[in-house]
Amino acid sequence: MNTEQTLHARSGSCCELCGATENLGVYEVPPNANGNADDSVLLCATCRTQVEDPASMDANHWRCLNDSMWSQVPAVQVMAWRMLTRLSGEGWPQELLDMLYLDEATLAWAQATGEGQAVEEVAKHRDSNGVELQAGDSVVLIKDLNVKGANFTAKRGTPVRNISLVHDNPEHIEGRVNDQQIVILTKFVKKTG
């Protein structure tokens, strides 16, 4: 069984946060996203959109967490904790958070993306000049880099487009060089554009 089939079996083909049955898809819970069912949840399009774009949050939609926060699945517990934390200013989510118990490892996973920390406490990815990097940015290498395990050198001046951030390490980004996905230290790149 693949990950999606496993999640459908685990959830009864329902969104694991709100219970919807339409437009379901696999969501890998960062930073543990390894593509396996234990590190993923089955989400509907509405939940996924609001998880990925905090500006689109509809607080009333998340009243569903009153039920799903009691799931025995750690990945679902992590997502419930993160969404309740994001909404805690609304009042009612804070009451649910006060009732929610996560074991040490699950709580560490839930907090790994910086959810619930004040903005200044969240580590930022910054290039060699101190400019903040965002997922999707383009950068250029400022130094020749030997790529371990790939037997090539990424040359100074090489552009790396559409980078992704390594969520649990602000000193690392990922990007494609010579058609290979590699991890790059932020101190060796400069943001372009």
Buried (B, 14 or more C-beta within 10 A) or exposed (E): EEBBEBBBEBBEEBBBBBBBEEEBBBBBBBBBEEEEBEBBBBBBEBBBEBBEEEEEBEBEBBBBBBEBBEBEBBBBBBBBBBBBBBBBEBEBBEEBBEEBEBEEEBBEBBBBBBBBEEEEEEEBBBBBEEBEBEEEBBBBBBEEBEBEEEEEEBEEEBEBEEBEBBBBBBEBBBBEBEEEEBEBEBEBBBBEE
